[in-house]
């Protein structure tokens, strides 16, 4: 058996060297160069992917800033103030429409943060609303997150090619986000005033808050859907349409 092993081993070594030689010929005789080329290509692809991701994040941040400015202007300068008992007030405005629109175009996180920042700043510089600024930020961020989840995670509106399906899913996401606002905005503000600020007048203003917030939400659904469907194609043409998978 030992003799057979000694006889067989040289042949095995020869066959192994032959296979290595043939492999080198197939790779041009430079196996290390081929490996280095493959590694370089992988590194290049990785760098390109990271660069693309960073560019997209920067563009989303810029657009989030744009939506923050829009929501601030719409609420501050284009709203109708309605007095409530106890010296408070609520506003008829379209700021929430742009929170939802931002979530549809930028995703729930960026759209929600942009809208929340804009409306919170509007509250902070208004003596009537300044005490409600924290609750404004939380509510508007939640509107964006809920809208974005339904539109992108469940509805995949950016990859859907059927216009009718996109329309239905945009309506569903907008209704969900603004329904959340219509219900929880008055309730959270009521408890915030009652428990944190200790204002008994909160009970008197609750009904008015519900009515005005509901009106804002209904009108905002129509505005949001119209704007999104109108902007979808132009943004694709200029390369500013973000895709979520």
N, C-alpha and C positions, 0 to 999 in steps of 0.2 A: 504494500500500500504506500509506503514511504517513497519507493522507487517511482510508482505511478504519479504521485504528487509532484516529485521533482521533475518528471518528464513533462507533466501538464503545465506547470507554472510558467516556463519560458514561453510556451505557446500563448498562454493567457495574457502575459505581459505584451507580447507582440501584437495580439488582437486589440488590446487596450490602447496601445500607442497608435495603431492604425486608425481606430475610431477618433482619437484626439486629432490626428493629422487631417482626417476628412472633415472634422468639425471646424478646424482652423481654415481649411480651404473654402468652406461654405461662408465663413464670416470674413473672407478676404485675407485670411492669414493673420489677422490682427484681432484676436479675441478680446483683449483688454480695451482696444479702441472702440469696439462694438458695444462693450458693456458701459464704457464711459459716455458714449453717445446716447445710449438709452437713459442713463441716469441724468444727463444734461437735459434731455427732452422732458423727462418727468419734472425736473426742477423748474424748467421754463413754463410748463403747463400750470404748475402749482403757483408760481409767481403771478402768472396772468390771471388765474382764478381769484387769487387774493386781491389783486389790483382792481378787478372788476367788482368784487364785493365791497371794497372800500369806497369806490366811486359811487356805488349805489347807496351806501349808507350816507355819504355826504349829501347826495342829491335829496334823499329822504329828509335829512335834517333841515336842509334849505327849504324844502316845501313845507315841512312842519312849521318852520318860522313864518312862512307866507300865510299859512292857515291861522296861525296864532294872531297875526296882524289883522286878517280879514274878520275873524270872530270878534276881536276887540273893537274894530271900527263899526261893525254891524250892530253890536250891542250898545256901544256908547253913543253913537250918532244917529242910528236908524231905528231906534226903538220907541215904543209908546209906553209911557209910565202910567201905571194904574195904582192909585193910593189904596192902602189897606188899613184897617183899624189898628190903632196903637202907634201911628206915625210911620209905618212901613210902606213898602210899595212892591209891586211886581211889574214885570215888563213884557210887553208883546214884542217879540223880536225873532230874527231868523238865525241867531248865532248857533243854535243847535243843529240847524241844517248843514252848516259848514263843518261842524264836528263830525257828523255822519259822513259827509262827502269826503272829508280827509281820511276817514277810516276806510272808505271804499277805494280810494286812490292810492293811499300810502300804506295801508295795513292798520290793524286796530291799535297797535302800540304808538306808532308815529302820529297817526291821525288823532288818536285820543289825547296824546300829550300836547300836540299843537293846539287843539281846541280848548283843552283844559287850561293851558297857560294863558291863552288870549282872554278867555272869560274870567279867569281868576285875577288877572291884572286889571281888567275893567272893574271888578268888584273892589279891588284894593284902593283904587283912586276915587271911588264913589263913597261918600260918607254914609249913605243909606245901606249899601251892600257890603261895606268893608268887614263887618263882623261875620258875614256868611261866606267869605272867601274860601276858607278850608273845605267847607261842604261842597262848594261849587267845583273845586278841583277834583274831588273824589267822584262826584256824580258824572262830570263830563268825561273823565278818563274811563269810567265804567261804560258809558255810552259807546265810546270808540272801541273798547275791547270787545264788547258784545257784538256790535255791528261787524267788526272785522272778523270775528270768529265765525259768524254765520255766513258772511259773504265769501270768505276765502277758504276757511277750513272745511266748511260744509258745502258751500255753493260753488267754489272754484270759478268765480265770475271772470277772472282774468285769462283763463285758459279755455273757457267755454266759447264755442264758435257760433252757436245758435243765438241770434239776437233776442228771440222771444224768451228763451230760457234765461238769458242774462237779465232781461227786464224783470221777469218774475222773481228771480233770486235777489236782485237789487231791491225790489219792493219789499220782499220778505225781510231782508236784513235791515232796511231803513225803518220799517214798521216795528221790528223787534227793539232796535236801539232807542227809538223815540217813544215807544210804549213804556220802556223802562224809565225814561225820563219823566213821562207824564204821571207815572205812579209814584216813583221813589223821590223825585225832586221835591214835591210838596211835603211828603211824609218826613223825609230826612231833615228838611228845613224846619218843619214843625217841631220835631223832637229836639233839634239843635237849639232852637229858640227856647223851648220849654225847659229842657233839662240843663243845658249848658249856660244859656244866657238868662234863664229865669224870667221869661216874658209871658205873662198870662194872655196877652193879646194874640199870641200865636194861634189859640183856638179860634178866635174870631176871623183871622185871615186865612185859615186853612181852606175854606170853601172857595174863596177868591183865587187862591194859589192854584188849586186844582183846575178851576175853569180856565184860567189864563194859560197854564202850562199845557193843558189839553189842546187848546186852540193853537198854541205855538207848535206843538208836535204834529198836528194834522196838516197844517200849512207847510211845515218843514219837510214832511214826507214827499209832497208833490214837488217842492223846489229841489230837493236832493236828487230824486229820480230823474227829473228833467235835465239837471246839470250834468249828472254822471253820464247819461246816455248821449248827451251832446258832446261831452269832452272826450269820450272813450276813443273815437277814431282819430281826431286831430292829435291827441297825445301820442298815439301809436306812430303816426306819421313823422313826428319830430323826435321820436326816440325817448320820450319822457313818460312812457306808460310802464308801470312796474308790474311784473308778473309774479304771482304767488302760486306755488305748486303744493 
